[in-house]
C-alpha cells in the first residue's frame, strides 16, 4: 500500500489487513492492529482514504495497488 504524495512511501511493516469487498470492485480495508480503516473512494482510480480513530487527524490518500 503506497502513500500518495511527496515523497511516496510504502508500508513495509509486516501487518494484517482485513479486506472486505463492499460493492463490486470497491473495498474496505481495515488495519487490524490499530483499528484504522482504509475505505475505497473510487474503483476507477483505486484511491482509498486512511481514516484514523481521531477525527482531528488529517485524512491521507493512499493508492491501492492490489491484494496478494
For each residue, the residues with C-beta under 8 A, 3 or more apart:
1: 10 11 17 29 38 62 63 64 65
2: 8 9 10 62 63 65
3: 8 9 10 11 60 61 62 63
4: 8 47 61 62 63
5: 8 60 61
6:
7:
8: 2 3 4 5
9: 2 3
10: 1 2 3
11: 1 3 15
12:
13:
14:
15: 11 31 32 33
16: 31 32 33
17: 1 29 30 31 32 38
18: 29 30 32
19: 27 28 29 67
20: 27 28 29 30
21: 24 25 26 27
22: 26 27 28 40
23: 26 43
24: 21 43
25: 21 43
26: 21 22 23 40 43
27: 19 20 21 22 40 48 64
28: 19 20 22 37 38 39 40
29: 1 17 18 19 20 37 38 39 40 48 64
30: 17 18 20 35 36 37 38
31: 15 16 17 34 35 36 37 38
32: 15 16 17 18 35
33: 15 16
34: 31 53
35: 30 31 32 53
36: 30 31 50 51 52 53
37: 28 29 30 31 50 51
38: 1 17 28 29 30 31 48 49 50 51 62 64
39: 28 29 48 49 51
40: 22 26 27 28 29 43 46 47 48 64
41: 45 47 48 49
42: 45 46 47
43: 23 24 25 26 40 46
44:
45: 41 42
46: 40 42 43 63 64 65
47: 4 40 41 42 61 62 63 64
48: 27 29 38 39 40 41 61 62 63 64
49: 38 39 41 59 60 61 62
50: 36 37 38 59 60 61 62
51: 36 37 38 39 59
52: 36 55 57
53: 34 35 36
54: 57
55: 52
56:
57: 52 54
58:
59: 49 50 51
60: 3 5 49 50
61: 3 4 5 47 48 49 50
62: 1 2 3 4 38 47 48 49 50
63: 1 2 3 4 46 47 48
64: 1 27 29 38 40 46 47 48
65: 1 2 46
66:
67: 19
68:
